[in-house]
C-alpha cells in the first residue's frame, strides 16, 4: 500500500534521529552525540490525527565534503528527498544558522518539495525568539521544537500533515514478510540487499562497519 512519505534531513547532529524516534513512538534510530551515527535511510510508519505516513530518517548532510562516507550519506539523503512528499529540515536553534544549513536549504529549495523547517533544541517557550534568524534560509514554514522534550512536536506534526497528499485508507493494510540480512563485516550484505530491492537502498563501501 502506497503511503505519503516524509523525510527528515539536515546537517549532522541536529537531532534528526531523536525526532524520528519520537514521531514513530519507539527507539529505532540510534541516538548519539557523535555525528555520522545514522548513515542509511531508516523508514518507519508514523501517525498523527488519523494521517498515516512513512517517515524517513537520514544521515547528516555535509554539502561540501571530501569524506567518502559523508558523500554516501549525502546521496542517501538526496534520494530520500526525491521520494518524499514533504521534507522536514532540522536545524539547531542553539547553534544558530550555519553555512551548512544555508547550503542544505538551497538544495531543498531546488527540490520544489514542501519543506517544514524545524528549529530544534528550543527547550523553553521563552527561547522561541531563537527561530527568527532561521527565516533567512528562505523557507516559509519555521517551527520551534524540542525533539528531546517533545515541546512543539504536535504543532510541527500539524504543519507536516497539512502538506501531505490525501490520506490512504488502512482498511486493507498489507502483511509483509520481514527478512533480516546478517553476516560478518564487509561480506556483501548491503550489495545483496540492494540487488534484491532493485535500488540503492543501503550504502555500499569497502569500509568495514558501513
Secondary structure, DSSP 8 states (H G I E B T S, - for coil): ---EEEEEE-STTSSHHHHHHHHHTS--S---SSTT---S-EEEEEEETTEEEEEEE-----SS---HHHHHHHHHHHHHHHH-SEEEEEEETTT---HHHHHHHHHHHHHT-EEEEEEE---SGGGGGGGGGGGGG--SEEEE-BTTTTBTHHHHHHHHHHTS------TT-----------STTSSHHHHHHHHHTS--S---SSTT-
